[in-house]
Amino acid sequence: MAILLIVFIFDFAMCKKKDKGNTLGVLTMVLMTAQLAVCFFAEPDTAFGGMYYSSSAAIVMKVIITLATLIVVIMSQEWIHKEDMRDKEGEYYMLLISTLLGMYMMVSSGNFLMFFLGLEMASIPMACLVAIDKKSKAGAEAAAKFILMAMFSSGVMLYGLSLVYGSTGTLYFDDVVNALSNSQNTALNVMGLVCFFSGLAFKISLVPFHYWTADTYQGAPTNVTGYLSVASKGAAAFALMVILMKVFTPLVKEWQWMLDVVIVLTITIGNLFALKQTDLKRFMAFSSISQAGYVMLAVLGNNNLGVTALSYYILCYVVANLVVFAIISAVEEHNGGTTEMESYNGFYKTNPKLSLLMTLALFSLAGIPPFAGMFSKFFGFMAAASTKDTWVYVVLLIALVNTVVSLFYYLLIVKAMYIKDNDNPLPLFQDPQLHQNRPRGMHRRRIALRCLLVHLRADKQLCYVIK
């Protein structure tokens, strides 16, 4: 909250200045770095009579989503300082911080009312971020789809919470557990669980609540898409895990069976639709749907190993996914706004470093050893297998087969960059400021070297004529 107020006051004080420079961006990055340090050294605590409970696992998740927000702020600097976006810089940072505050409340809630407020605080500013470019019709359409689906999912979740409250008479997590254990309204409790799960599954893009994902990812600005795919998904997945394991423990058989079906559908449908995509942002949308299924595997464990596996998976996913979206954003800025996969044909010839970085990130998302993504999937599989349930083994087998499918479509991008030819490949991406600030001596040495090469070629041609 303090960071939000500081950024708002600073932006308001500088609103009349025509040349703001990068001062607000630097200030936001410094404040986010300080917040990251505060989260890193924080200790478990409670507030508001138990409505806000910050556990050790919640602190770890706060560190991860704060790191993701900081990375998004850094990678947005070139885009936010464009001619048509420069006036929206303050609003952009404030909306990012507002969603982060809402996600803090989600992962540290000890009461369903606090959780719902945090969910709405994270969802409504996110819709504004999707539509922050007012000149983009695709962005307006994406935001409309996002906010309409968010309203529908919130209504379903509220209905489920009302059923839980009607059965238990309380909204505090600890009290709900005791009430559910002694409650005889099994059908009412299961109905409340299903509605609550359906509302939160929208945030994680679990099938069949994933229809908004591809259109929203494609229409939103690329940096916002990257933020939506990692921070929001990670916070919602962690909150769902905590509530299922802590609150709905008496209904563990019901939600494990439901989660088995959803995981299989999410991983399979996400992979199958990703195979047919030619636009890279839609491709990453279905990839993120499939990744959401793998994240939920850790929840099946219903133990501390599952909490650790989910946190580690989200950390690896945040880093790898943001690397991919950073490169997509760079290509989009230098290639007239296109995100088609064909644009990456022959990308290695002109940008070998970015191609290598893209390849490493894709291999990590695919779970290829020895990259971090392989260990994250392995820990998730181990957490799910610890239940020793026959149906869970079937789910793990299907997920393992889908890993091979995901490897195939991730390699399509690698094939485009390294193998496919392109008559007009993308140019070498260089920072123009680097060349503007280059010392004059370096320019003189380069000119002298070129003159020397010209003379050598001339001498070589003269010797050939003489012979």
C-alpha positions in Angstrom: 0.0 0.0 0.0 2.9 2.4 0.8 4.5 1.8 -2.6 1.1 2.5 -4.3 0.8 5.8 -2.5 4.4 6.8 -3.2 4.0 6.1 -6.9 0.7 7.9 -7.1 2.0 11.0 -5.4 5.2 11.1 -7.4 3.3 10.6 -10.7 0.8 13.4 -9.7 3.7 15.7 -8.8 5.4 15.2 -12.2 2.2 15.1 -14.4 2.8 18.7 -15.7 6.4 18.0 -16.7 6.8 17.2 -20.4 10.1 15.4 -20.1 9.7 13.0 -17.2 12.5 10.7 -18.4 12.7 7.4 -16.7 12.5 8.7 -13.2 9.2 7.1 -12.3 10.3 3.7 -13.7 13.5 3.8 -11.7 11.6 4.7 -8.6 9.1 1.9 -9.1 11.9 -0.6 -9.6 13.7 0.6 -6.5 10.5 0.3 -4.4 9.7 -3.1 -5.7 13.3 -4.3 -4.9 12.8 -3.0 -1.4 9.5 -4.8 -1.1 11.2 -7.9 -2.3 13.7 -7.6 0.5 10.9 -7.0 3.0 9.1 -10.1 1.9 12.3 -12.1 2.0 13.0 -11.3 5.6 9.4 -11.3 6.8 8.2 -13.6 9.5 4.8 -15.4 10.0 2.2 -13.1 11.6 -1.6 -12.6 11.9 -3.8 -9.5 11.7 -7.4 -8.3 11.7 -8.5 -11.0 14.2 -7.2 -13.9 12.1 -8.6 -12.7 8.8 -5.1 -12.1 7.5 -2.6 -14.9 8.2 0.8 -14.9 6.7 2.5 -18.3 7.0 6.0 -19.3 5.9 4.6 -20.8 2.7 2.7 -17.7 2.0 5.8 -15.6 2.5 7.6 -17.7 -0.1 4.8 -17.2 -2.6 4.9 -13.4 -2.0 8.6 -13.4 -2.8 7.9 -15.2 -6.0 5.0 -13.0 -7.2 6.9 -9.9 -6.2 9.9 -11.0 -8.2 7.6 -11.6 -11.2 6.2 -8.1 -10.8 9.7 -6.6 -10.7 10.7 -8.5 -13.8 7.6 -7.3 -15.6 8.4 -3.7 -14.6 11.9 -4.0 -16.0 10.9 -5.6 -19.3 8.2 -3.0 -19.8 10.5 0.0 -19.9 10.9 0.2 -23.7 7.2 -0.4 -24.4 5.8 2.0 -21.7 8.0 4.9 -23.0 6.7 4.7 -26.5 5.1 7.9 -27.9 1.5 6.7 -27.4 2.0 5.0 -24.0 4.2 7.5 -22.2 1.3 9.3 -20.6 0.0 6.1 -19.1 3.2 5.2 -17.3 2.0 6.1 -13.8 -1.3 4.3 -14.3 0.5 1.2 -15.5 2.7 1.0 -12.5 -0.2 1.7 -10.1 -2.3 -1.0 -11.7 0.5 -3.5 -11.4 1.0 -2.7 -7.7 -2.8 -2.9 -7.1 -3.0 -6.4 -8.5 0.1 -7.4 -6.4 -1.7 -6.1 -3.3 -4.8 -8.1 -4.1 -2.6 -11.3 -4.6 -1.0 -10.6 -1.2 -4.4 -10.7 0.4 -5.3 -13.9 -1.5 -2.4 -16.0 -0.4 -2.5 -14.7 3.2 -6.2 -14.8 3.8 -7.6 -16.6 6.8 -11.2 -15.8 6.0 -13.3 -16.3 2.9 -14.4 -12.6 2.9 -10.8 -11.5 3.0 -10.0 -13.9 0.2 -12.8 -12.7 -2.0 -11.8 -9.1 -1.6 -8.2 -10.0 -2.5 -9.4 -11.9 -5.6 -11.4 -8.9 -6.8 -8.5 -6.5 -6.1 -6.3 -8.6 -8.3 -8.9 -9.2 -11.1 -10.4 -5.7 -11.7 -7.0 -3.8 -12.1 -5.9 -6.7 -14.3 -8.7 -6.0 -16.7 -7.6 -2.4 -16.8 -4.1 -3.5 -17.7 -5.4 -5.6 -20.5 -7.1 -2.5 -22.0 -4.5 0.0 -21.1 -3.8 0.7 -24.8 -7.0 2.6 -25.7 -6.1 2.6 -29.4 -6.1 -1.2 -29.6 -9.4 -2.8 -30.6 -8.0 -6.2 -29.8 -7.1 -5.0 -26.3 -10.6 -3.7 -25.7 -12.1 -6.9 -26.8 -9.7 -9.0 -24.7 -10.5 -6.8 -21.6 -14.3 -7.2 -22.2 -14.0 -11.0 -22.4 -11.8 -11.1 -19.3 -14.0 -8.9 -17.1 -17.2 -10.6 -18.2 -15.8 -14.0 -17.4 -14.4 -12.7 -14.1 -17.9 -11.4 -13.2 -19.5 -14.7 -13.9 -16.8 -16.7 -12.0 -17.1 -14.3 -9.0 -20.8 -14.8 -8.9 -20.4 -18.6 -9.0 -17.8 -18.4 -6.2 -20.0 -16.2 -4.1 -22.9 -18.6 -4.4 -20.6 -21.4 -3.3 -19.4 -19.4 -0.3 -23.0 -18.6 0.6 -23.7 -22.4 0.7 -20.6 -23.0 2.9 -21.7 -20.2 5.2 -25.2 -21.5 5.4 -23.9 -24.9 6.3 -21.2 -23.9 8.8 -22.3 -20.4 10.0 -18.8 -18.9 9.7 -16.3 -17.8 7.1 -13.1 -18.2 9.1 -11.0 -21.1 7.7 -10.2 -22.7 11.1 -13.9 -22.6 12.1 -15.1 -23.9 8.7 -12.9 -27.0 9.1 -14.4 -27.9 12.4 -17.9 -27.2 11.2 -17.5 -29.3 8.1 -16.2 -32.2 10.2 -19.4 -32.2 12.3 -21.8 -31.2 9.6 -24.5 -33.5 8.3 -25.3 -31.4 5.2 -22.9 -33.4 2.9 -24.7 -32.5 -0.3 -24.8 -28.8 0.6 -21.1 -28.8 1.5 -20.1 -30.6 -1.7 -22.2 -28.1 -3.8 -20.4 -25.2 -2.1 -17.0 -26.8 -2.8 -17.8 -27.3 -6.5 -19.0 -23.7 -6.9 -16.0 -22.3 -5.1 -13.6 -24.4 -7.1 -15.3 -23.4 -10.4 -14.9 -19.7 -9.5 -11.2 -20.0 -8.7 -10.4 -22.3 -11.6 -11.2 -19.4 -13.9 -8.2 -17.5 -12.5 -5.9 -20.5 -13.1 -7.3 -21.3 -16.6 -8.3 -24.8 -15.8 -10.5 -26.7 -18.3 -13.4 -26.1 -18.8 -13.0 -22.6 -17.5 -10.2 -21.6 -19.9 -12.2 -20.1 -22.9 -11.1 -16.5 -22.1 -7.4 -17.3 -22.0 -6.3 -17.4 -25.6 -8.2 -14.3 -26.8 -7.2 -12.3 -23.7 -3.5 -13.3 -24.1 -3.5 -12.4 -27.7 -5.3 -9.0 -27.4 -3.5 -7.8 -24.3 -0.1 -6.0 -24.5 2.7 -8.6 -24.5 4.1 -7.5 -21.2 0.7 -7.6 -19.5 0.2 -11.1 -21.0 3.4 -12.2 -19.4 2.3 -10.8 -16.0 -1.1 -12.4 -16.3 0.3 -15.8 -17.2 2.6 -16.0 -14.2 1.8 -13.8 -11.2 -2.0 -14.1 -11.3 -1.9 -17.8 -12.1 0.7 -18.5 -9.4 -1.2 -16.7 -6.6 -4.5 -18.3 -7.5 -3.0 -21.8 -7.6 -1.4 -21.3 -4.2 -4.6 -20.0 -2.7 -6.6 -22.9 -4.1 -4.1 -25.4 -2.7 -4.2 -23.8 0.8 -8.0 -23.7 0.9 -8.5 -27.3 -0.4 -5.9 -28.7 2.0 -6.7 -26.5 5.0 -10.4 -25.8 4.8 -12.0 -28.6 2.8 -10.0 -31.4 4.4 -13.2 -33.2 5.5 -14.1 -33.4 1.8 -10.8 -34.6 0.6 -12.1 -37.6 -1.3 -14.6 -35.4 -3.2 -12.1 -32.7 -4.3 -9.3 -35.2 -5.2 -11.6 -37.0 -7.6 -12.8 -33.7 -9.1 -9.2 -32.5 -9.4 -8.1 -35.8 -11.1 -10.6 -35.2 -13.9 -9.8 -31.5 -14.3 -6.1 -32.1 -14.4 -6.4 -34.7 -17.2 -8.6 -32.4 -19.3 -6.5 -29.3 -18.7 -3.2 -30.9 -19.7 -4.6 -32.8 -22.7 -6.7 -30.0 -24.2 -4.0 -27.4 -23.6 -1.5 -29.5 -25.5 -3.8 -30.5 -28.3 -4.8 -26.9 -29.0 -1.2 -25.6 -28.7 -0.2 -27.9 -31.6 -2.4 -25.9 -34.0 -1.4 -22.4 -33.1 0.6 -20.1 -35.5 0.4 -17.0 -33.3 3.0 -17.2 -30.6 0.9 -15.4 -27.9 -2.0 -17.8 -28.5 0.5 -20.6 -28.5 1.8 -19.5 -25.0 -1.8 -19.2 -23.9 -2.5 -22.9 -24.4 0.9 -23.7 -23.1 0.0 -21.9 -19.9 -3.3 -23.9 -19.7 -1.3 -27.1 -19.9 1.2 -25.9 -17.3 -1.7 -25.1 -15.0 -2.6 -28.8 -15.0 0.9 -29.7 -14.1 0.8 -27.2 -11.2 -2.3 -28.8 -9.8 -0.6 -32.2 -9.7 1.2 -31.0 -6.6 -2.2 -30.3 -4.9 -3.1 -34.0 -5.2 -0.4 -34.8 -2.7 -2.3 -33.0 0.1 0.9 -32.8 2.2 3.9 -30.5 2.8 5.7 -32.0 -0.1 2.9 -30.8 -2.4 3.2 -27.2 -1.0 7.0 -27.3 -1.6 6.6 -28.8 -5.1 3.9 -26.2 -6.1 6.0 -23.2 -4.9 9.1 -24.5 -6.7 7.1 -25.2 -9.9 5.7 -21.7 -9.9 9.2 -20.2 -9.4 10.6 -22.0 -12.3 7.6 -21.3 -14.4 7.8 -17.5 -13.6 11.4 -17.3 -14.8 11.1 -19.4 -17.9 7.7 -17.9 -19.1 8.8 -14.3 -18.6 12.0 -15.0 -20.6 9.8 -16.2 -23.5 7.5 -13.2 -23.3 10.4 -10.8 -23.0 11.8 -12.1 -26.3 8.3 -12.0 -27.9 7.9 -8.4 -26.8 11.3 -7.5 -28.3 10.5 -9.2 -31.6 7.1 -7.5 -31.6 8.6 -4.1 -31.2 11.1 -4.6 -34.0 8.8 -6.4 -36.4 5.8 -4.2 -36.8 3.8 -5.7 -34.0 3.5 -9.2 -35.5 3.7 -12.3 -33.2 3.4 -15.0 -35.9 5.7 -18.0 -35.5 6.9 -17.6 -39.1 8.6 -14.4 -38.1 11.1 -16.5 -36.1 12.4 -18.4 -39.1 16.1 -18.0 -39.3 16.1 -16.0 -36.0 19.4 -17.7 -35.0 21.3 -16.2 -37.9 20.7 -12.6 -36.8 20.1 -12.9 -33.1 22.0 -16.0 -31.8 22.0 -14.9 -28.1 18.3 -14.3 -28.0 17.7 -17.6 -29.8 19.8 -19.5 -27.3 18.0 -17.8 -24.4 14.6 -18.6 -26.0 15.7 -22.3 -26.4 16.8 -22.7 -22.8 13.5 -21.2 -21.6 11.4 -23.5 -23.9 13.4 -26.5 -22.8 12.7 -25.7 -19.2 9.0 -25.3 -19.9 9.0 -28.7 -21.6 10.7 -30.3 -18.7 13.9 -31.5 -20.5 16.8 -32.5 -18.2 18.9 -31.0 -16.7 16.9 -27.7 -16.8 14.9 -26.5 -13.7 11.6 -27.3 -15.4 12.4 -31.0 -15.3 12.9 -30.9 -11.5 9.7 -28.9 -11.0 7.7 -31.5 -12.9 9.5 -34.3 -11.1 8.7 -32.9 -7.6 5.0 -32.4 -8.7 4.8 -36.0 -9.8 6.4 -37.2 -6.6 3.9 -35.2 -4.5 1.0 -36.6 -6.4 2.3 -40.2 -6.2 2.7 -39.9 -2.4 -1.1 -40.4 -2.1 -0.7 -44.0 -3.4 -4.1 -43.9 -5.1 -4.7 -46.0 -8.2 -6.5 -43.2 -10.0 -3.7 -40.8 -9.3 -1.3 -43.2 -11.0 -3.5 -43.1 -14.1 -3.5 -39.3 -14.0 0.3 -39.3 -13.7 0.6 -41.7 -16.7 -1.5 -39.4 -18.8 0.5 -36.4 -17.7 3.7 -38.2 -18.6 2.5 -38.9 -22.1 1.4 -35.3 -22.5 5.0 -34.2 -21.6 6.1 -35.8 -24.8 3.4 -33.9 -26.8 4.5 -30.6 -25.1 8.1 -31.3 -26.1 7.0 -31.6 -29.7 5.3 -28.2 -30.0 8.0 -26.4 -28.0 10.5 -27.8 -30.5 8.5 -26.2 -33.3 9.8 -22.8 -32.2 13.3 -24.1 -31.9 13.0 -25.6 -35.4 11.8 -22.2 -36.8 14.8 -20.4 -35.2 17.6 -22.8 -36.1 16.5 -24.8 -39.1 13.9 -23.0 -41.2 15.2 -20.5 -43.7 13.9 -17.0 -44.2 14.7 -14.6 -47.1 14.0 -11.6 -44.8 15.1 -12.6 -41.3 14.6 -10.3 -38.4 17.4 -7.7 -38.0 19.9 -7.8 -35.2 18.3 -6.3 -32.1 20.5 -3.6 -30.6 20.0 -0.8 -28.1 20.1 2.5 -30.0 21.2 4.3 -26.9 24.3 2.1 -26.8 25.3 3.4 -30.1 24.4 7.0 -29.3 26.6 6.9 -26.2 29.5 5.1 -27.8 32.8 7.0 -27.3 34.1 8.9 -30.3 37.4 6.9 -30.1 35.5 3.7 -30.8 33.9 5.3 -33.9 37.3 6.4 -35.1 38.9 3.0 -34.6 36.0 1.4 -36.5 36.4 3.9 -39.4 40.2 3.3 -39.4 39.6 -0.5 -39.5 37.2 -0.2 -42.4 39.7 2.0 -44.3 42.4 -0.5 -43.7 40.2 -3.3 -45.0 39.4 -1.3 -48.1 43.1 -0.7 -48.8 43.9 -4.4 -48.3 41.2 -5.3 -50.8 42.5 -2.7 -53.3 46.0 -4.0 -52.9 44.9 -7.6 -53.5 43.0 -6.6 -56.6 46.0 -4.6 -57.9 48.3 -7.6 -57.4 45.9 -9.8 -59.3 45.9 -7.3 -62.2 49.7 -7.2 -62.3 49.9 -11.0 -62.4 
